[in-house]
C-alpha cells in the first residue's frame, strides 16, 4: 500500500508560477513510474507528465510542455511539479500518481485555480 499526499495548491494569477509536491509513503526507489494528472469539472483526469524511475526523459502533454517540470526530492521523498506561465485553462484539481507492484496509486488531489 502506498499513500500519496499532495500539497502546494492554491489561487494563482495568470502568468504566475506554483510548485506542487507529492509526499510518498514508501521509498521511491521501489516505484516503477510517477506522473501528474489533472481533472476539470465533468471530465476524466488527463495525464500531464509521465516518468519512469528506470531512466529516460519524462513525457509531457503538449498543453504543458515547456511550462511544467517534474522532479523528485529524495531527501524529502517527494515528487514535485513546477508550473510556470500558468493560464486560466490550467485551472483544475491536480493529482500525483505512482505505479508500485503493478498497482497505480493516486493522491487525494490539490486544487489550482488560475484567475486574476
TORLUMDO-683223 format. One record per atom (N, C-alpha, C): atom name; z, x, y. Coordinates in Angstrom, 3 decimals. Atoms other than C-alpha are relative to their C-alpha. Layout:
% TORLUMDO-683223
{pt 'CA',{Z,X,Y}}
...
***
This chain:
% TORLUMDO-683223
{pt 'N',{0.000,0.848,-1.189}}
{pt 'CA',{0.000,0.000,0.000}}
{pt 'C',{0.000,0.890,1.249}}
{pt 'N',{0.116,-0.740,-1.255}}
{pt 'CA',{-0.931,1.240,3.469}}
{pt 'C',{0.259,-0.963,1.157}}
{pt 'N',{-0.210,0.777,-1.231}}
{pt 'CA',{0.384,-0.086,6.767}}
{pt 'C',{-0.653,0.712,1.164}}
{pt 'N',{0.658,-0.510,-1.188}}
{pt 'CA',{-1.610,0.349,9.946}}
{pt 'C',{0.529,-0.767,1.208}}
{pt 'N',{-0.501,0.646,-1.206}}
{pt 'CA',{-0.207,-0.347,13.399}}
{pt 'C',{-0.761,0.536,1.201}}
{pt 'N',{0.752,-0.393,-1.180}}
{pt 'CA',{-2.489,-0.302,16.423}}
{pt 'C',{0.860,-0.127,1.252}}
{pt 'N',{-0.659,0.071,-1.296}}
{pt 'CA',{-1.292,0.308,19.957}}
{pt 'C',{-0.966,0.494,1.066}}
{pt 'N',{0.800,-0.515,-1.102}}
{pt 'CA',{-2.704,1.069,23.375}}
{pt 'C',{-0.898,-1.010,0.667}}
{pt 'N',{0.842,1.010,-0.620}}
{pt 'CA',{-4.491,-2.167,24.135}}
{pt 'C',{0.571,-0.494,1.311}}
{pt 'N',{-0.441,0.546,-1.273}}
{pt 'CA',{-4.289,-3.918,27.470}}
{pt 'C',{-1.164,-0.184,0.936}}
{pt 'N',{1.036,0.299,-0.989}}
{pt 'CA',{-6.191,-5.052,30.515}}
{pt 'C',{-0.517,1.279,0.652}}
{pt 'N',{0.627,-1.158,-0.645}}
{pt 'CA',{-8.654,-2.515,31.906}}
{pt 'C',{-1.171,-0.500,0.831}}
{pt 'N',{1.104,0.394,-0.869}}
{pt 'CA',{-11.185,-2.745,34.720}}
{pt 'C',{-1.322,0.554,-0.516}}
{pt 'N',{1.307,-0.540,0.377}}
{pt 'CA',{-14.905,-2.320,34.140}}
{pt 'C',{-0.179,1.414,0.531}}
{pt 'N',{0.159,-1.405,-0.350}}
{pt 'CA',{-15.779,1.364,34.172}}
{pt 'C',{1.192,0.858,-0.363}}
{pt 'N',{-1.211,-0.725,0.328}}
{pt 'CA',{-12.288,2.306,33.104}}
{pt 'C',{0.012,0.543,-1.420}}
{pt 'N',{-0.167,-0.605,1.319}}
{pt 'CA',{-11.006,4.124,30.031}}
{pt 'C',{1.298,-0.471,-0.628}}
{pt 'N',{-1.187,0.394,0.742}}
{pt 'CA',{-8.489,3.340,27.341}}
{pt 'C',{0.010,0.743,-1.323}}
{pt 'N',{-0.130,-0.689,1.295}}
{pt 'CA',{-7.175,5.104,24.249}}
{pt 'C',{0.846,-0.852,-0.930}}
{pt 'N',{-0.713,0.746,1.023}}
{pt 'CA',{-6.212,3.111,21.197}}
{pt 'C',{0.489,0.956,-1.079}}
{pt 'N',{-0.536,-0.796,1.097}}
{pt 'CA',{-4.014,4.575,18.490}}
{pt 'C',{0.321,-0.898,-1.185}}
{pt 'N',{-0.306,0.720,1.237}}
{pt 'CA',{-3.506,3.514,14.892}}
{pt 'C',{0.897,0.908,-0.830}}
{pt 'N',{-0.938,-0.785,0.781}}
{pt 'CA',{-0.417,4.812,13.130}}
{pt 'C',{-0.126,-0.379,-1.469}}
{pt 'N',{0.232,0.202,1.436}}
{pt 'CA',{-0.947,5.253,9.393}}
{pt 'C',{1.278,0.324,-0.763}}
{pt 'N',{-1.289,-0.145,0.686}}
{pt 'CA',{1.971,4.883,6.976}}
{pt 'C',{-0.012,1.031,-1.110}}
{pt 'N',{0.049,-1.013,1.063}}
{pt 'CA',{0.739,7.438,4.421}}
{pt 'C',{-0.726,1.234,0.514}}
{pt 'N',{0.677,-1.233,-0.361}}
{pt 'CA',{-0.580,10.969,4.525}}
{pt 'C',{-1.500,-0.242,0.094}}
{pt 'N',{1.408,0.328,-0.224}}
{pt 'CA',{-4.068,10.709,5.990}}
{pt 'C',{-0.945,0.814,-0.868}}
{pt 'N',{0.884,-0.816,0.836}}
{pt 'CA',{-5.429,13.440,3.734}}
{pt 'C',{-0.348,-0.702,-1.309}}
{pt 'N',{0.293,0.757,1.223}}
{pt 'CA',{-5.326,10.932,0.873}}
{pt 'C',{-0.962,-1.159,0.248}}
{pt 'N',{0.909,1.091,-0.330}}
{pt 'CA',{-7.612,8.499,2.712}}
{pt 'C',{-1.445,0.425,-0.236}}
{pt 'N',{1.414,-0.279,0.257}}
{pt 'CA',{-11.320,8.196,1.943}}
{pt 'C',{-0.875,-0.281,1.218}}
{pt 'N',{0.829,0.461,-1.104}}
{pt 'CA',{-12.592,6.508,5.092}}
{pt 'C',{0.910,-0.536,1.103}}
{pt 'N',{-0.697,0.629,-1.112}}
{pt 'CA',{-11.441,5.437,8.536}}
{pt 'C',{-1.037,-0.602,0.937}}
{pt 'N',{0.940,0.621,-0.922}}
{pt 'CA',{-13.012,3.186,11.095}}
{pt 'C',{0.705,-0.906,0.978}}
{pt 'N',{-0.470,0.983,-0.966}}
{pt 'CA',{-12.582,0.865,14.015}}
{pt 'C',{-1.000,-1.147,0.038}}
{pt 'N',{0.781,1.221,-0.135}}
{pt 'CA',{-13.832,-2.708,14.273}}
{pt 'C',{0.491,-0.735,1.245}}
{pt 'N',{-0.491,0.913,-1.018}}
{pt 'CA',{-13.650,-5.332,16.963}}
{pt 'C',{-0.510,-1.402,-0.300}}
{pt 'N',{0.342,1.401,0.250}}
{pt 'CA',{-13.753,-9.096,16.908}}
{pt 'C',{0.084,-0.759,1.304}}
{pt 'N',{0.001,0.906,-1.145}}
{pt 'CA',{-14.710,-11.530,19.638}}
{pt 'C',{0.124,-1.431,-0.517}}
{pt 'N',{-0.240,1.372,0.457}}
{pt 'CA',{-13.870,-15.258,19.503}}
{pt 'C',{-1.211,-0.627,-0.665}}
{pt 'N',{1.053,0.707,0.704}}
{pt 'CA',{-15.910,-17.172,16.972}}
{pt 'C',{-0.946,0.877,-0.784}}
{pt 'N',{0.891,-0.918,0.703}}
{pt 'CA',{-17.487,-14.082,15.466}}
{pt 'C',{0.760,0.831,-1.023}}
{pt 'N',{-0.603,-0.882,0.999}}
{pt 'CA',{-16.867,-11.847,12.477}}
{pt 'C',{0.228,1.377,0.617}}
{pt 'N',{-0.218,-1.353,-0.505}}
{pt 'CA',{-15.469,-8.362,13.051}}
{pt 'C',{-1.257,0.864,-0.145}}
{pt 'N',{1.153,-0.907,0.014}}
{pt 'CA',{-18.124,-5.765,13.893}}
{pt 'C',{0.505,1.438,-0.081}}
{pt 'N',{-0.383,-1.407,0.131}}
{pt 'CA',{-17.856,-2.137,12.833}}
{pt 'C',{-0.508,0.777,1.212}}
{pt 'N',{0.360,-0.818,-1.143}}
{pt 'CA',{-17.839,0.229,15.793}}
{pt 'C',{-0.258,1.450,-0.385}}
{pt 'N',{0.118,-1.394,0.416}}
{pt 'CA',{-17.385,3.567,14.095}}
{pt 'C',{0.556,0.124,-1.403}}
{pt 'N',{-0.430,-0.273,1.364}}
{pt 'CA',{-17.075,4.777,10.528}}
{pt 'C',{-0.009,1.498,-0.209}}
{pt 'N',{-0.086,-1.441,0.218}}
{pt 'CA',{-15.956,8.213,9.446}}
{pt 'C',{0.612,0.277,-1.353}}
{pt 'N',{-0.528,-0.393,1.293}}
{pt 'CA',{-15.396,9.838,6.077}}
{pt 'C',{0.971,1.155,0.169}}
{pt 'N',{-0.950,-1.107,-0.059}}
{pt 'CA',{-12.403,12.101,5.528}}
{pt 'C',{-0.509,1.212,-0.760}}
{pt 'N',{0.521,-1.130,0.772}}
{pt 'CA',{-14.502,14.278,3.249}}
{pt 'C',{-0.975,0.849,0.799}}
{pt 'N',{0.880,-0.797,-0.842}}
{pt 'CA',{-16.630,15.545,6.105}}
{pt 'C',{-1.154,-0.810,0.546}}
{pt 'N',{1.130,0.686,-0.615}}
{pt 'CA',{-19.722,14.678,8.106}}
{pt 'C',{0.377,-0.579,1.343}}
{pt 'N',{-0.201,0.545,-1.331}}
{pt 'CA',{-20.165,13.198,11.524}}
{pt 'C',{0.280,-1.498,-0.068}}
{pt 'N',{-0.218,1.448,-0.044}}
{pt 'CA',{-18.851,9.748,12.420}}
{pt 'C',{-1.288,-0.736,0.359}}
{pt 'N',{1.129,0.857,-0.350}}
{pt 'CA',{-21.387,6.937,12.664}}
{pt 'C',{0.470,-1.058,0.983}}
{pt 'N',{-0.377,0.943,-1.042}}
{pt 'CA',{-21.193,4.863,15.828}}
{pt 'C',{-1.033,-1.110,0.121}}
{pt 'N',{0.911,1.093,-0.318}}
{pt 'CA',{-22.667,1.470,16.569}}
{pt 'C',{-0.718,0.324,1.311}}
{pt 'N',{0.776,-0.286,-1.207}}
{pt 'CA',{-25.386,1.631,19.215}}
{pt 'C',{0.706,-0.488,1.262}}
{pt 'N',{-0.645,0.593,-1.167}}
{pt 'CA',{-23.294,-0.544,21.518}}
{pt 'C',{1.096,0.879,0.596}}
{pt 'N',{-1.099,-0.838,-0.497}}
{pt 'CA',{-20.580,2.120,21.822}}
{pt 'C',{-0.320,1.480,-0.048}}
{pt 'N',{0.369,-1.413,0.126}}
{pt 'CA',{-22.428,5.375,21.128}}
{pt 'C',{-0.021,0.665,1.366}}
{pt 'N',{-0.066,-0.726,-1.257}}
{pt 'CA',{-21.720,7.922,23.834}}
{pt 'C',{1.152,-0.423,0.892}}
{pt 'N',{-1.128,0.469,-0.815}}
{pt 'CA',{-18.793,5.916,25.204}}
{pt 'C',{1.317,0.025,-0.774}}
{pt 'N',{-1.196,0.034,0.838}}
{pt 'CA',{-16.344,5.718,22.274}}
{pt 'C',{0.024,1.233,-0.895}}
{pt 'N',{-0.163,-1.158,0.875}}
{pt 'CA',{-14.953,8.629,20.255}}
{pt 'C',{1.200,-0.201,-0.917}}
{pt 'N',{-1.093,0.096,0.967}}
{pt 'CA',{-12.879,8.529,17.083}}
{pt 'C',{0.557,1.385,-0.261}}
{pt 'N',{-0.634,-1.285,0.297}}
{pt 'CA',{-10.372,11.267,16.332}}
{pt 'C',{1.281,-0.259,-0.775}}
{pt 'N',{-1.284,0.122,0.684}}
{pt 'CA',{-7.237,11.957,14.346}}
{pt 'C',{0.988,0.985,0.599}}
{pt 'N',{-1.078,-0.889,-0.408}}
{pt 'CA',{-3.911,13.490,15.272}}
{pt 'C',{0.894,0.159,-1.224}}
{pt 'N',{-0.744,-0.199,1.245}}
{pt 'CA',{-2.401,14.982,12.139}}
{pt 'C',{1.508,0.082,0.244}}
{pt 'N',{-1.436,-0.119,-0.271}}
{pt 'CA',{0.942,15.691,13.791}}
{pt 'C',{0.645,-1.364,0.209}}
{pt 'N',{-0.516,1.350,-0.237}}
{pt 'CA',{1.324,12.033,14.789}}
{pt 'C',{-0.402,-0.972,-1.116}}
{pt 'N',{0.545,0.857,1.071}}
{pt 'CA',{-0.514,10.657,11.716}}
{pt 'C',{-0.676,-1.241,0.583}}
{pt 'N',{0.694,1.106,-0.646}}
{pt 'CA',{-2.739,8.544,13.928}}
{pt 'C',{-1.507,0.198,-0.039}}
{pt 'N',{1.449,0.047,-0.187}}
{pt 'CA',{-6.382,7.563,14.122}}
{pt 'C',{-0.208,-0.602,1.376}}
{pt 'N',{0.119,0.407,-1.391}}
{pt 'CA',{-7.433,7.262,17.733}}
{pt 'C',{-1.431,-0.393,0.338}}
{pt 'N',{1.306,0.383,-0.516}}
{pt 'CA',{-10.275,5.609,19.577}}
{pt 'C',{0.049,0.144,1.515}}
{pt 'N',{0.101,-0.202,-1.438}}
{pt 'CA',{-11.028,6.952,23.038}}
{pt 'C',{-1.196,-0.792,0.497}}
{pt 'N',{1.050,0.858,-0.526}}
{pt 'CA',{-13.029,4.403,25.018}}
{pt 'C',{-0.185,0.281,1.485}}
{pt 'N',{0.272,-0.271,-1.405}}
{pt 'CA',{-14.701,5.150,28.327}}
{pt 'C',{-1.147,-0.887,0.480}}
{pt 'N',{1.031,0.827,-0.610}}
{pt 'CA',{-17.019,3.376,30.750}}
{pt 'C',{0.003,-1.410,-0.606}}
{pt 'N',{-0.128,1.309,0.638}}
{pt 'CA',{-15.723,0.062,29.458}}
{pt 'C',{-0.719,-1.083,0.798}}
{pt 'N',{0.767,1.089,-0.588}}
{pt 'CA',{-17.757,-3.063,30.094}}
{pt 'C',{0.653,-1.331,-0.380}}
{pt 'N',{-0.582,1.311,0.356}}
{pt 'CA',{-16.785,-6.751,30.130}}
{pt 'C',{-0.343,-0.436,-1.429}}
{pt 'N',{0.378,0.382,1.361}}
{pt 'CA',{-18.672,-7.195,26.858}}
{pt 'C',{0.758,0.781,-1.073}}
{pt 'N',{-0.868,-0.698,0.953}}
{pt 'CA',{-16.248,-4.735,25.237}}
{pt 'C',{1.300,-0.773,-0.245}}
{pt 'N',{-1.190,0.819,0.189}}
{pt 'CA',{-13.554,-7.400,25.554}}
{pt 'C',{0.049,-0.531,-1.423}}
{pt 'N',{-0.105,0.378,1.409}}
{pt 'CA',{-12.290,-8.021,22.029}}
{pt 'C',{1.393,0.363,-0.508}}
{pt 'N',{-1.155,-0.503,0.736}}
{pt 'CA',{-9.472,-7.549,19.563}}
{pt 'C',{-0.500,1.153,-0.863}}
{pt 'N',{0.427,-1.219,0.690}}
{pt 'CA',{-9.737,-4.057,18.115}}
{pt 'C',{0.911,0.273,-1.203}}
{pt 'N',{-0.712,-0.250,1.252}}
{pt 'CA',{-8.747,-3.183,14.548}}
{pt 'C',{-0.363,1.367,-0.549}}
{pt 'N',{0.313,-1.201,0.773}}
{pt 'CA',{-8.447,0.091,12.705}}
{pt 'C',{0.007,-0.366,-1.482}}
{pt 'N',{0.085,0.225,1.437}}
{pt 'CA',{-9.302,0.231,9.032}}
{pt 'C',{-0.006,1.341,-0.722}}
{pt 'N',{0.080,-1.178,0.847}}
{pt 'CA',{-8.867,2.763,6.245}}
{pt 'C',{-0.286,-0.445,-1.427}}
{pt 'N',{0.260,0.244,1.415}}
{pt 'CA',{-10.049,2.966,2.673}}
{pt 'C',{0.890,0.938,-0.806}}
{pt 'N',{-0.938,-0.777,0.823}}
{pt 'CA',{-7.434,4.086,0.169}}
{pt 'C',{-0.040,-0.558,-1.394}}
{pt 'N',{0.096,0.403,1.403}}
{pt 'CA',{-7.901,3.975,-3.582}}
{pt 'C',{-0.837,-1.270,-0.136}}
{pt 'N',{1.011,1.050,0.083}}
{pt 'CA',{-10.911,1.675,-3.163}}
{pt 'C',{0.420,-1.312,0.651}}
{pt 'N',{-0.438,1.200,-0.690}}
{pt 'CA',{-8.960,-0.851,-1.079}}
{pt 'C',{-0.089,0.233,1.501}}
{pt 'N',{0.135,-0.112,-1.450}}
{pt 'CA',{-9.770,-1.482,2.581}}
{pt 'C',{1.207,-0.675,0.649}}
{pt 'N',{-1.173,0.514,-0.705}}
{pt 'CA',{-6.689,-1.936,4.761}}
{pt 'C',{-0.316,-0.177,1.480}}
{pt 'N',{0.208,0.327,-1.408}}
{pt 'CA',{-6.578,-3.464,8.237}}
{pt 'C',{1.316,-0.005,0.751}}
{pt 'N',{-1.132,0.178,-0.874}}
{pt 'CA',{-4.197,-3.253,11.125}}
{pt 'C',{0.057,-1.429,0.506}}
{pt 'N',{-0.178,1.358,-0.511}}
{pt 'CA',{-2.972,-6.329,12.976}}
{pt 'C',{-0.872,-0.266,1.226}}
{pt 'N',{0.869,0.147,-1.162}}
{pt 'CA',{-5.268,-5.708,15.933}}
{pt 'C',{0.724,0.179,1.314}}
{pt 'N',{-0.530,-0.126,-1.351}}
{pt 'CA',{-4.768,-4.944,19.585}}
{pt 'C',{-1.059,-0.507,0.971}}
{pt 'N',{0.923,0.668,-0.922}}
{pt 'CA',{-6.294,-6.910,22.442}}
{pt 'C',{-0.396,0.908,1.151}}
{pt 'N',{0.519,-0.774,-1.133}}
{pt 'CA',{-8.505,-5.233,25.025}}
{pt 'C',{-0.867,-0.921,0.857}}
{pt 'N',{0.805,0.770,-0.951}}
{pt 'CA',{-9.618,-7.433,27.921}}
{pt 'C',{-0.554,0.956,1.064}}
{pt 'N',{0.624,-0.820,-1.036}}
{pt 'CA',{-12.084,-5.765,30.300}}
{pt 'C',{-0.432,-0.947,1.118}}
{pt 'N',{0.260,0.940,-1.086}}
{pt 'CA',{-12.072,-7.556,33.608}}
{pt 'C',{0.531,0.559,1.311}}
{pt 'N',{-0.474,-0.388,-1.321}}
{pt 'CA',{-11.742,-6.984,37.319}}
{pt 'C',{0.919,-1.072,0.574}}
***
